[in-house]
Amino acid sequence: METVEIISIDRATLPGELLPIAKTHMRVSYNDDDDYIKLCLTRAVDLFERHSGRCVFETVAFWEPVRSAQRLLLPLIPVQSFTAADAAGNDVTNEYEIKGGDYFQRKDGAPVPAGMMITLTCGFAAMADMPPSPVDITLRVSAYFYENRESVTSYGLEQVPQWMNDLLLGNWVPRA
């Protein structure tokens, strides 16, 4: 299994149109909880991304592969664009391609060297471009977080509902 190191990820803010959609989904008509709802949305997106291996909203990630290989499994998907610099800092973007949506490789078939700095633009730039599943999961999970603010209730210990696991696992992509 390949090991990669993500140097840093620049997280985009939630799209402005997501808050009103979430408030409608949660049936919240006042603005007092907007900041908390945004936090719930952020947590839901984070949970989806960690479980599925997919980026939801547009994100810039800086990736430095730690080993050389014929092709490298991308650490985040979907990738909209990339730039690549060799260890000396030279722009070598034109020598590389993303194949099959999952792999980073040289166009000439030579091994990808370790120590490169690759900048990936991942996720979806607009909500209109997103498939419905991540939006649905984000709304459901954020509503669950909003309604269940504490991990313990007077009824007993709460667990993550099975439907949440079903939604998340239905979007899981095996990453060899």
C-alpha positions as CSV (number, residue, x, y, z in Angstrom):
1,M,0.0,0.0,0.0
2,E,1.3,3.4,-1.0
3,T,2.1,5.9,1.7
4,V,1.8,9.6,0.8
5,E,2.2,12.8,2.8
6,I,-0.2,15.7,2.3
7,I,1.8,18.7,3.2
8,S,-1.3,21.0,3.8
9,I,-4.8,21.4,2.6
10,D,-6.3,24.9,2.1
11,R,-10.0,24.4,3.0
12,A,-12.5,26.4,1.0
13,T,-15.3,27.9,3.0
14,L,-18.8,26.4,2.7
15,P,-20.7,27.7,-0.3
16,G,-23.1,30.5,0.6
17,E,-26.0,28.6,-0.9
18,L,-25.6,25.6,1.4
19,L,-26.7,27.4,4.6
20,P,-30.2,28.2,3.4
21,I,-30.7,24.7,2.0
22,A,-29.6,23.2,5.4
23,K,-31.9,25.5,7.3
24,T,-34.8,24.5,5.1
25,H,-33.8,20.8,5.6
26,M,-33.6,21.3,9.4
27,R,-36.8,23.5,9.4
28,V,-35.0,26.4,11.1
29,S,-36.5,29.8,10.2
30,Y,-34.4,32.1,12.5
31,N,-30.8,33.2,12.2
32,D,-29.6,32.7,15.8
33,D,-28.1,29.3,15.1
34,D,-26.5,30.1,11.7
35,D,-22.9,29.8,13.1
36,Y,-23.7,26.5,14.8
37,I,-25.4,25.2,11.7
38,K,-22.3,26.1,9.6
39,L,-20.2,24.2,12.2
40,C,-22.5,21.2,11.8
41,L,-22.2,21.4,8.0
42,T,-18.4,21.6,8.2
43,R,-18.3,18.6,10.5
44,A,-20.6,16.6,8.2
45,V,-18.5,17.5,5.1
46,D,-15.3,16.5,7.0
47,L,-16.9,13.1,8.1
48,F,-18.0,12.4,4.5
49,E,-14.6,13.2,3.1
50,R,-12.7,11.1,5.6
51,H,-15.0,8.1,5.1
52,S,-15.3,8.3,1.3
53,G,-11.8,9.5,0.3
54,R,-13.5,12.2,-1.8
55,C,-13.3,15.9,-1.7
56,V,-16.7,17.7,-1.6
57,F,-16.0,21.4,-2.0
58,E,-13.1,22.8,-3.9
59,T,-9.9,22.4,-2.0
60,V,-6.3,23.0,-2.8
61,A,-3.9,20.3,-1.5
62,F,-0.2,20.3,-1.5
63,W,1.1,16.7,-2.0
64,E,4.7,15.4,-1.7
65,P,4.9,11.7,-2.7
66,V,7.3,9.9,-0.4
67,R,8.3,7.1,-2.9
68,S,9.0,6.6,-6.5
69,A,6.6,4.5,-8.6
70,Q,5.3,4.0,-12.2
71,R,2.0,5.6,-11.1
72,L,0.8,7.0,-7.8
73,L,-2.7,6.7,-6.4
74,L,-4.1,10.1,-5.8
75,P,-4.6,10.9,-2.1
76,L,-7.8,12.9,-2.9
77,I,-10.4,12.7,-5.6
78,P,-11.9,14.1,-7.8
79,V,-9.0,16.2,-9.1
80,Q,-10.0,19.1,-11.3
81,S,-6.4,20.3,-12.1
82,F,-2.9,19.9,-10.9
83,T,0.6,21.5,-11.1
84,A,3.8,19.6,-10.5
85,A,7.3,20.8,-9.6
86,D,10.4,18.5,-9.4
87,A,12.7,18.5,-6.4
88,A,14.7,21.4,-7.9
89,G,11.4,23.5,-8.1
90,N,11.1,23.3,-11.9
91,D,7.6,23.3,-13.4
92,V,7.1,19.8,-14.9
93,T,3.3,19.8,-15.1
94,N,3.3,19.1,-18.9
95,E,5.2,15.8,-18.3
96,Y,2.4,14.3,-16.1
97,E,-1.2,13.3,-16.4
98,I,-4.0,11.9,-14.3
99,K,-5.1,8.6,-15.6
100,G,-8.5,7.1,-14.9
101,G,-9.3,9.8,-12.4
102,D,-7.3,7.9,-9.7
103,Y,-3.7,7.8,-10.7
104,F,-0.9,10.3,-11.2
105,Q,1.7,9.3,-13.7
106,R,4.3,10.4,-16.3
107,K,3.0,10.7,-19.8
108,D,6.1,8.8,-21.1
109,G,5.6,5.9,-18.7
110,A,8.8,6.6,-16.6
111,P,8.6,6.3,-12.8
112,V,7.3,9.3,-10.9
113,P,10.2,10.4,-8.6
114,A,9.7,11.0,-4.9
115,G,10.2,14.5,-3.6
116,M,8.0,16.3,-6.1
117,M,5.6,19.0,-5.0
118,I,2.2,18.5,-6.6
119,T,-0.6,21.0,-6.1
120,L,-4.0,19.4,-6.5
121,T,-7.2,21.3,-7.0
122,C,-9.8,18.8,-5.8
123,G,-13.6,18.7,-5.2
124,F,-16.4,20.6,-6.9
125,A,-16.2,24.3,-7.6
126,A,-19.9,24.8,-7.3
127,M,-22.8,23.0,-5.7
128,A,-24.5,22.6,-9.0
129,D,-21.6,20.4,-10.2
130,M,-21.9,18.0,-7.2
131,P,-23.6,14.7,-7.4
132,P,-26.7,14.5,-5.2
133,S,-25.3,11.9,-2.7
134,P,-22.7,14.2,-1.0
135,V,-25.3,17.0,-0.7
136,D,-27.9,14.6,0.8
137,I,-25.4,13.1,3.2
138,T,-24.1,16.5,4.3
139,L,-27.7,17.7,5.0
140,R,-28.7,14.5,6.9
141,V,-25.5,14.3,9.0
142,S,-25.4,18.0,9.8
143,A,-29.1,17.8,10.9
144,Y,-28.2,14.9,13.1
145,F,-25.4,16.9,14.7
146,Y,-27.7,19.9,15.1
147,E,-30.4,18.0,16.9
148,N,-28.0,15.8,19.0
149,R,-25.6,18.4,20.4
150,E,-24.6,16.2,23.3
151,S,-23.2,12.6,23.2
152,V,-25.3,11.6,26.2
153,T,-29.0,12.2,26.6
154,S,-31.4,11.5,29.5
155,Y,-32.5,8.4,27.6
156,G,-29.0,6.8,27.6
157,L,-26.0,6.7,25.3
158,E,-26.6,7.8,21.7
159,Q,-25.0,6.0,18.9
160,V,-24.4,7.0,15.3
161,P,-27.6,5.9,13.6
162,Q,-27.3,3.0,11.1
163,W,-28.6,5.1,8.2
164,M,-25.6,7.4,8.7
165,N,-23.2,4.4,8.3
166,D,-25.2,3.2,5.3
167,L,-25.0,6.6,3.6
168,L,-21.3,7.0,4.3
169,L,-20.3,3.4,3.3
170,G,-22.3,3.6,0.1
171,N,-19.9,6.3,-1.0
172,W,-16.7,4.7,0.2
173,V,-14.2,4.1,-2.6
174,P,-11.6,1.3,-2.1
175,R,-8.2,3.0,-2.3
176,A,-5.7,0.1,-2.9
